[in-house]
Amino acid sequence: MKVTIEKLDHFGRGICYINDKICFVKEALPGEVVDIDITLENKKYLEANIKKMIQKSSHRIKSPCKSFPECGGCCFQHYSYEEENRYKKDKMIEIIDKFAHLDPKLVKDVISSFEMNYRNKIILHGMGGKLGFYEEKTHSVIPIDECLLISPRMNEIIKNLKSINVQILEALIRSNNDDSMIMVELEGKVSDIELLKPYCDVLIYNGMILTEQDEFISTIGSKKFYLSYSSFFQVNRFLTKDLYDAVLKVVKIKKPMKLLDLYCGTGTIGIYVSDYAKEIVGIDNNGSNIKDANKNKELNQVSSISFICDKVENQIDSFDKIDFIVVDPPRNGLDSKTVDSLLKINPETIVYVSCDPVTLARDLNILKESYLIQYIQPFNMFPRSYHCESVCVLERRSN
Ligand SMILES: C[S@@+](CC[C@H](N)C(=O)[O-])C[C@H]1O[C@@H](n2cnc3c(N)ncnc32)[C@H](O)[C@@H]1O
């Protein structure tokens, strides 16, 4: 069946309509005319694959990755990077219009960096001697030799793992932001784990730490951060500084007396802005993150910051007289109790760092009654995927 692709959906799939029913076509790009095979049909929608390309988009490029699209890690290796960034801005506009009824002009152009070698973390799965990614919706492994998204030294580790791999079940590989240090955590059975040691600064094998250290340091701007294997760290090694600078820019203007860094991870944002706020409290519910946060406080000699290990929703009501709040929640956004508490605390400024435009829009739709949304700055933290990060600045409305 011949169809014309109208646009991309929020997951990067091409959209067309067949007898007024929406159809999602994998890897099809806007404007393309394609012959499709329907792979799923239900009451509400259809799914399809491209059978034959009839007229391709001028923005289609030859994928530089030989595992695309089979490995399932990327959805845009075949799309020009410029168009991917444009798509992410349009997606942000569409979502904030639909779910928060906000002016599209609030959304700025996407800030982006290199689309290759940007990731500092990857998790590979193993089965029957194969090492790679799980195939979509199954647990069978699509083997990979390299991943174009991760740092060069992480790719060296994949080559080494393939040469020693006997029965690896899971491999977590991390690097620091200048790719000078490597951490590998393996689960499974490896014939000669010692062969891997010279390539790793931190090596953990079935829960045992085989190297002298179990953490390393990553630098963002003038601050340094410990990173241990179980802690959270922003994944894009090129763009995290820009993301944090977007928060810093507002903190520098406001110079708050008391700032809350909610969902603080290893304390990175609070410490990054600490030269411009008098007192800071960071909250995160992950013990490993807070342990690292306290070490990061010492490492950067920031005496004005303290950390609490608990759920934000359990702690937030114990604060008042806060003039600045940064929130950086996981994809499900803020829970309704936290939104109520933010409104009660009523700080002058809220900076909302979001990794999901839909939950951001849902939360802004409530917060906008008491706060003026100044702007939304999207960041392409995850090039070649459909994900879109953003920093949104909110100012308390005057009474
Ligand atoms: C997107 S990360 C942000 C981390 C940090 N701001 C950064 O830039 O590295 C979200 C963090 O929220 C934490 N988290 C998730 N749910 C939470 C909750 N209910 N209360 C407190 N922290 C939570 C996670 O442990 C994680 O560190």
Ligand as a Chemical Component Dictionary entry (heavy atoms), coordinates in Angstrom:
data_LIG
# 
_chem_comp.id                   LIG 
_chem_comp.type                 NON-POLYMER 
_chem_comp.pdbx_formal_charge   0 
_chem_comp.three_letter_code    LIG 
# 
loop_
_chem_comp_atom.comp_id 
_chem_comp_atom.atom_id 
_chem_comp_atom.alt_atom_id 
_chem_comp_atom.type_symbol 
_chem_comp_atom.charge 
_chem_comp_atom.model_Cartn_x 
_chem_comp_atom.model_Cartn_y 
_chem_comp_atom.model_Cartn_z 
_chem_comp_atom.pdbx_ordinal 
LIG C1  C1  C 0  17.237 13.024 36.427 1  
LIG S1  S1  S 1  18.103 12.537 37.881 2  
LIG C2  C2  C 0  18.784 14.097 38.311 3  
LIG C3  C3  C 0  20.052 14.070 39.102 4  
LIG C4  C4  C 0  20.853 15.337 39.211 5  
LIG N1  N1  N 0  20.071 16.535 39.299 6  
LIG C5  C5  C 0  21.895 15.441 38.111 7  
LIG O1  O1  O 0  21.871 16.383 37.319 8  
LIG O2  O2  O -1 22.785 14.586 38.055 9  
LIG C6  C6  C 0  16.785 12.244 38.982 10 
LIG C7  C7  C 0  17.181 11.875 40.373 11 
LIG O3  O3  O 0  15.998 11.771 41.149 12 
LIG C8  C8  C 0  16.180 10.775 42.136 13 
LIG N2  N2  N 0  14.806 10.420 42.567 14 
LIG C9  C9  C 0  13.861 9.725  41.904 15 
LIG N3  N3  N 0  12.695 9.728  42.570 16 
LIG C10 C10 C 0  12.897 10.462 43.704 17 
LIG C11 C11 C 0  12.072 10.869 44.803 18 
LIG N4  N4  N 0  10.793 10.522 44.856 19 
LIG N5  N5  N 0  12.616 11.636 45.755 20 
LIG C12 C12 C 0  13.919 11.997 45.707 21 
LIG N6  N6  N 0  14.746 11.652 44.688 22 
LIG C13 C13 C 0  14.242 10.911 43.702 23 
LIG C14 C14 C 0  17.005 9.712  41.470 24 
LIG O4  O4  O 0  17.742 8.976  42.419 25 
LIG C15 C15 C 0  17.904 10.546 40.551 26 
LIG O5  O5  O 0  19.137 10.807 41.149 27 
# 
loop_
_chem_comp_bond.comp_id 
_chem_comp_bond.atom_id_1 
_chem_comp_bond.atom_id_2 
_chem_comp_bond.value_order 
_chem_comp_bond.pdbx_ordinal 
LIG C1  S1  SING 1  
LIG S1  C2  SING 2  
LIG S1  C6  SING 3  
LIG C2  C3  SING 4  
LIG C3  C4  SING 5  
LIG C4  N1  SING 6  
LIG C4  C5  SING 7  
LIG C5  O1  DOUB 8  
LIG C5  O2  SING 9  
LIG C6  C7  SING 10 
LIG C7  O3  SING 11 
LIG C7  C15 SING 12 
LIG O3  C8  SING 13 
LIG C8  N2  SING 14 
LIG C8  C14 SING 15 
LIG N2  C9  SING 16 
LIG N2  C13 SING 17 
LIG C9  N3  DOUB 18 
LIG N3  C10 SING 19 
LIG C10 C11 SING 20 
LIG C10 C13 DOUB 21 
LIG C11 N4  SING 22 
LIG C11 N5  DOUB 23 
LIG N5  C12 SING 24 
LIG C12 N6  DOUB 25 
LIG N6  C13 SING 26 
LIG C14 O4  SING 27 
LIG C14 C15 SING 28 
LIG C15 O5  SING 29 
# 
